[in-house]
Amino acid sequence: MGDSVGNLLVIVIDLHPVWWANHCLTEVVQSSLVLANAHLLQNPLNKLSVYGYMNTGVYKLYPSEEELVVGDSTAGKFEGFDVVNTTILMKMKDVMLECDDPEEHRQLDGSLLSGALINALCHCNVMSKNLAIGNTLHSRILVLKRFP
């Protein structure tokens, strides 16, 4: 039987502003970051990936291609978690500010969730294929979407 090399958690977040207009997206995101940090804390071999989607497309929020340098870490907070949280929040902000046309926000496309799930499944597949023979990676996908 193969060796386990940890678990992969992929979080897919609906960033469409129309869905979150009357609800607090930041509370949902903060709760998901707590879950992501707990996942990373359970095993040093655990991995995390976060995707966001809205009407303009699907965006990879974490891990990021560019390395983020985080300044002063707050007391009692692990620096690695601070990098993860800051990267995800900054990328989310960039994606949401990129689409500032109100008319674009009103165009809702149901296929965006399926596109985000395809990206998440492909990421799980790529991560599994990159393992040494006999090793296994257990993957999970969490979808955060608000329905009207």
Backbone bond lengths (Angstrom), bond angles and torsions (degrees), N, CA, C in turn:
res aa  C-N    CA-C-N  psi(-1)  N-CA   C-N-CA  omega(-1)  CA-C   N-CA-C  phi
1 M - - - 1.441 - - 1.515 109.18 -
2 G 1.331 116.73 146.08 1.456 121.46 -174.73 1.519 113.16 -77.75
3 D 1.301 114.44 162.90 1.460 121.05 177.20 1.522 109.40 -86.16
4 S 1.309 115.19 144.86 1.458 120.02 175.87 1.524 108.93 -86.81
5 V 1.311 116.07 136.91 1.466 120.91 178.17 1.523 110.12 -111.44
6 G 1.311 116.41 32.34 1.454 120.53 178.87 1.512 111.92 97.63
7 N 1.296 114.65 -170.76 1.458 122.73 -179.03 1.519 109.89 -121.64
8 L 1.312 115.20 151.65 1.458 121.70 176.41 1.521 108.04 -113.39
9 L 1.323 116.22 126.13 1.457 121.75 174.13 1.518 107.93 -112.10
10 V 1.330 115.96 122.28 1.463 121.80 176.83 1.524 107.08 -112.24
11 I 1.327 116.36 121.51 1.459 121.70 178.67 1.522 108.16 -106.22
12 V 1.329 115.93 128.66 1.464 122.68 178.27 1.523 107.29 -114.51
13 I 1.342 116.35 120.17 1.465 121.52 -174.82 1.523 110.32 -116.54
14 D 1.331 116.05 129.07 1.460 121.58 173.49 1.526 107.74 -77.90
15 L 1.317 117.35 116.59 1.460 122.16 -177.89 1.523 112.99 -101.70
16 H 1.313 117.77 8.70 1.459 120.98 -175.18 1.524 110.38 -66.13
17 P 1.328 117.85 120.28 1.468 121.13 -174.39 1.528 114.61 -64.56
18 V 1.324 118.11 -25.77 1.461 119.85 -179.71 1.525 110.43 -64.29
19 W 1.338 117.47 -40.21 1.457 121.01 -179.42 1.522 111.86 -68.90
20 W 1.328 116.33 -34.28 1.462 119.98 -173.98 1.525 112.83 -99.44
21 A 1.341 118.96 10.92 1.465 122.28 -173.88 1.530 112.13 -57.75
22 N 1.307 117.39 -44.74 1.466 120.51 -176.62 1.527 112.68 -102.62
23 H 1.301 117.40 7.98 1.456 121.42 -178.58 1.519 108.97 -127.59
24 C 1.291 116.00 159.12 1.460 120.22 -173.13 1.529 111.04 -91.77
25 L 1.310 116.18 99.22 1.464 121.72 177.67 1.520 110.77 -62.93
26 T 1.319 117.45 -35.07 1.462 119.71 -176.48 1.529 111.67 -63.45
27 E 1.332 117.93 -35.81 1.467 120.27 177.70 1.527 110.78 -65.40
28 V 1.309 116.49 -41.94 1.468 120.47 179.41 1.524 109.75 -65.39
29 V 1.318 117.32 -43.28 1.464 121.14 -179.59 1.528 110.53 -66.03
30 Q 1.326 117.67 -43.05 1.465 120.38 178.50 1.529 110.93 -61.39
31 S 1.309 117.70 -40.36 1.466 121.06 177.71 1.523 111.30 -65.23
32 S 1.328 116.42 -39.20 1.465 119.09 178.82 1.525 110.89 -69.76
33 L 1.332 117.88 -31.20 1.468 120.38 175.94 1.524 111.23 -68.30
34 V 1.323 117.15 -35.17 1.467 120.40 175.32 1.521 109.31 -63.36
35 L 1.330 117.03 -44.27 1.461 120.77 177.39 1.527 111.01 -61.82
36 A 1.336 117.45 -43.34 1.466 121.62 179.98 1.524 110.79 -63.15
37 N 1.327 117.06 -42.42 1.462 120.51 178.56 1.527 111.28 -64.76
38 A 1.326 117.03 -39.66 1.466 120.82 177.85 1.525 110.51 -64.24
39 H 1.336 116.22 -39.12 1.464 120.90 177.45 1.529 110.82 -61.80
40 L 1.322 116.55 -44.90 1.465 120.51 179.92 1.530 111.77 -68.45
41 L 1.315 116.97 -30.10 1.457 121.48 -178.34 1.532 112.33 -75.11
42 Q 1.321 117.46 -28.80 1.461 121.36 -176.90 1.527 113.32 -60.47
43 N 1.316 116.05 -38.75 1.457 120.18 -176.41 1.526 107.67 -150.41
44 P 1.327 117.89 131.37 1.469 118.94 -179.72 1.527 113.44 -64.59
45 L 1.330 117.28 -14.99 1.467 120.67 179.03 1.529 112.48 -89.86
46 N 1.327 117.95 -6.83 1.465 120.77 179.78 1.521 110.60 -66.51
47 K 1.330 114.81 148.10 1.464 121.46 -178.56 1.523 109.33 -124.89
48 L 1.331 115.15 157.11 1.457 121.83 -177.86 1.515 109.65 -136.05
49 S 1.316 115.48 142.10 1.458 121.48 172.80 1.524 107.43 -142.99
50 V 1.334 116.57 140.38 1.464 120.96 -178.21 1.524 108.79 -130.13
51 Y 1.331 115.20 130.42 1.462 122.40 175.58 1.516 108.68 -119.49
52 G 1.321 115.97 144.27 1.447 121.98 173.53 1.521 108.33 -122.71
53 Y 1.315 116.16 147.20 1.462 118.50 177.21 1.516 109.96 -139.31
54 M 1.302 113.93 149.19 1.458 122.55 173.23 1.529 107.27 -150.63
55 N 1.313 117.62 -171.12 1.462 120.00 -173.68 1.523 113.59 -64.87
56 T 1.323 118.93 -15.21 1.464 120.84 -179.88 1.520 112.88 -92.37
57 G 1.326 118.30 -7.34 1.454 119.92 177.48 1.517 113.15 144.23
58 V 1.331 114.54 -170.52 1.460 122.94 179.60 1.524 107.59 -109.48
59 Y 1.327 116.51 134.73 1.465 121.72 -175.04 1.521 110.21 -126.56
60 K 1.312 116.16 136.25 1.460 121.03 175.29 1.524 107.49 -86.33
61 L 1.333 115.73 116.20 1.455 120.98 -177.12 1.529 112.35 -92.85
62 Y 1.335 116.45 -33.61 1.460 120.41 179.39 1.525 108.78 -154.46
63 P 1.283 120.61 140.26 1.459 128.19 -5.15 1.520 111.11 -71.70
64 S 1.287 115.49 150.45 1.452 122.24 -176.36 1.521 110.01 -95.28
65 E 1.326 115.78 150.45 1.461 120.25 178.15 1.528 111.17 -68.97
66 E 1.332 116.43 -36.67 1.459 119.34 179.24 1.519 109.44 -91.75
67 E 1.295 115.79 140.17 1.462 121.93 -178.91 1.526 109.45 -79.95
68 L 1.313 116.29 128.49 1.452 121.14 178.93 1.516 109.94 -93.27
69 V 1.306 116.46 136.62 1.455 121.38 173.97 1.514 107.32 -107.40
70 V 1.323 115.21 117.83 1.452 120.70 -178.23 1.509 108.39 -98.19
71 G 1.315 115.58 137.19 1.464 120.94 -177.53 1.514 111.92 -73.43
72 D 1.300 116.38 -133.24 1.460 122.19 -177.20 1.515 109.99 -64.80
73 S 1.317 115.41 124.34 1.448 120.91 175.55 1.518 108.54 -85.47
74 T 1.323 115.87 141.16 1.453 118.47 -179.27 1.520 109.82 -71.18
75 A 1.307 116.30 152.61 1.457 121.52 -176.79 1.526 110.25 -61.97
76 G 1.313 115.77 137.03 1.450 120.89 177.96 1.517 114.25 80.08
77 K 1.304 117.70 7.31 1.457 121.32 -178.13 1.518 108.85 -115.13
78 F 1.322 116.19 127.68 1.450 121.03 179.83 1.525 109.76 -66.46
79 E 1.322 117.11 131.66 1.464 121.89 -174.61 1.533 112.22 -60.39
80 G 1.341 116.90 -35.65 1.462 120.23 179.20 1.515 112.33 -62.21
81 F 1.335 116.56 -38.72 1.458 120.11 177.52 1.519 110.91 -66.88
82 D 1.322 115.79 -37.12 1.459 120.42 179.32 1.529 110.45 -62.74
83 V 1.324 117.43 -40.15 1.465 121.38 178.28 1.529 110.14 -64.96
84 V 1.331 117.55 -44.78 1.467 121.48 179.32 1.523 110.06 -60.89
85 N 1.331 116.36 -51.44 1.473 120.43 -177.59 1.525 112.12 -61.30
86 T 1.317 116.15 -45.93 1.472 120.01 -178.14 1.521 111.21 -64.87
87 T 1.325 116.79 -42.32 1.465 120.26 179.60 1.521 110.86 -60.60
88 I 1.316 117.36 -48.01 1.463 121.13 -178.06 1.526 110.75 -63.98
89 L 1.319 117.32 -46.02 1.464 120.09 -178.55 1.527 112.03 -65.44
90 M 1.331 117.69 -40.45 1.469 120.01 178.85 1.525 111.55 -66.56
91 K 1.325 117.41 -41.70 1.465 120.33 179.03 1.531 110.77 -65.74
92 M 1.330 116.78 -39.78 1.463 120.05 177.33 1.517 110.55 -61.25
93 K 1.313 116.59 -44.55 1.463 121.31 179.60 1.526 110.30 -60.83
94 D 1.338 117.03 -44.75 1.466 120.97 179.50 1.524 111.32 -61.37
95 V 1.324 117.04 -43.52 1.466 120.95 -179.11 1.519 110.50 -64.85
96 M 1.325 117.03 -44.13 1.460 119.97 -177.12 1.521 112.24 -70.74
97 L 1.330 117.34 -31.94 1.466 119.97 177.56 1.524 111.73 -77.36
98 E 1.316 116.52 -23.86 1.471 121.22 -179.54 1.523 110.92 -63.56
99 C 1.301 117.27 -36.20 1.463 122.16 -178.94 1.524 108.12 -103.78
100 D 1.321 116.31 88.36 1.469 119.56 -176.62 1.524 113.02 -107.96
101 D 1.326 118.14 8.72 1.457 121.56 178.20 1.531 109.48 -85.82
102 P 1.343 118.88 116.52 1.470 121.04 -177.58 1.525 113.30 -59.52
103 E 1.321 117.37 -31.90 1.462 119.81 179.33 1.523 111.49 -67.27
104 E 1.329 117.07 -34.85 1.461 119.86 177.02 1.516 110.81 -65.70
105 H 1.329 117.25 -33.74 1.458 121.04 -179.15 1.525 111.69 -67.30
106 R 1.319 116.56 -29.33 1.457 119.83 -176.95 1.522 112.15 -77.14
107 Q 1.313 117.52 -19.04 1.460 120.83 179.69 1.523 108.62 -81.75
108 L 1.331 115.47 108.52 1.453 120.55 -178.82 1.519 108.96 -102.17
109 D 1.301 115.61 133.95 1.454 121.03 -178.70 1.520 108.30 -127.55
110 G 1.329 116.19 115.35 1.456 121.06 -178.12 1.514 114.31 -67.09
111 S 1.323 117.56 -17.99 1.463 119.38 -177.64 1.520 112.71 -78.38
112 L 1.327 118.34 -6.95 1.459 120.38 -178.63 1.521 111.85 -68.16
113 L 1.319 117.91 -36.48 1.460 119.98 176.90 1.519 110.05 -63.38
114 S 1.323 116.97 -42.70 1.462 119.02 179.24 1.524 110.75 -65.60
115 G 1.322 118.04 -35.89 1.458 120.57 176.41 1.516 112.13 -65.18
116 A 1.334 116.55 -40.21 1.461 120.44 177.56 1.521 110.87 -66.56
117 L 1.333 117.32 -39.27 1.462 120.18 177.45 1.522 111.68 -66.68
118 I 1.315 117.05 -36.04 1.471 120.05 176.19 1.523 110.02 -62.87
119 N 1.337 117.16 -43.17 1.468 120.08 176.65 1.521 111.21 -60.64
120 A 1.339 116.81 -42.92 1.462 120.91 -179.86 1.534 110.84 -64.41
121 L 1.324 117.21 -43.58 1.471 120.55 179.39 1.524 111.44 -65.98
122 C 1.320 116.90 -39.65 1.466 120.31 176.99 1.527 111.00 -63.79
123 H 1.331 116.49 -39.37 1.464 120.20 177.81 1.529 110.29 -63.16
124 C 1.336 116.91 -43.36 1.471 120.58 176.90 1.524 110.82 -60.13
125 N 1.326 116.30 -42.53 1.459 120.87 -179.78 1.525 111.60 -64.66
126 V 1.320 117.21 -44.79 1.464 120.97 179.77 1.524 110.56 -62.49
127 M 1.336 116.52 -44.09 1.462 119.97 179.34 1.533 111.17 -61.99
128 S 1.336 117.09 -38.40 1.468 120.94 178.94 1.523 111.45 -69.61
129 K 1.319 117.27 -38.18 1.463 121.21 -178.80 1.524 112.21 -69.71
130 N 1.343 118.11 -25.66 1.457 122.16 -178.40 1.524 113.24 -81.26
131 L 1.325 117.58 -0.27 1.460 120.97 -178.97 1.522 110.90 -82.65
132 A 1.317 114.91 157.12 1.461 120.14 174.11 1.531 108.56 -67.85
133 I 1.307 116.38 154.91 1.460 121.74 -179.19 1.527 109.13 -60.39
134 G 1.312 115.56 132.31 1.455 121.05 179.17 1.510 114.00 96.61
135 N 1.315 118.49 -14.25 1.465 121.81 178.33 1.523 109.74 -90.43
136 T 1.319 115.88 148.81 1.462 120.19 179.06 1.528 109.91 -126.48
137 L 1.305 114.78 146.87 1.456 122.29 176.84 1.526 107.18 -123.78
138 H 1.310 116.78 121.32 1.459 121.21 179.18 1.525 108.29 -91.18
139 S 1.334 115.82 121.90 1.468 121.30 -174.72 1.516 110.95 -110.77
140 R 1.328 114.64 145.15 1.452 121.84 175.34 1.523 108.68 -136.54
141 I 1.337 115.31 144.89 1.464 120.65 178.85 1.527 108.01 -121.83
142 L 1.336 115.56 128.25 1.458 122.62 176.59 1.519 107.83 -113.22
143 V 1.329 116.91 124.01 1.459 121.80 179.33 1.529 108.67 -107.44
144 L 1.342 116.03 125.99 1.458 122.38 176.99 1.514 107.89 -111.73
145 K 1.326 116.40 106.43 1.462 121.63 -178.07 1.513 108.40 -140.56
146 R 1.301 114.96 138.51 1.457 120.01 175.75 1.515 108.69 -100.97
147 F 1.312 115.57 128.59 1.454 120.59 177.14 1.525 108.71 -100.66
148 P 1.336 116.94 146.20 1.468 119.41 -178.87 1.529 112.02 -66.42
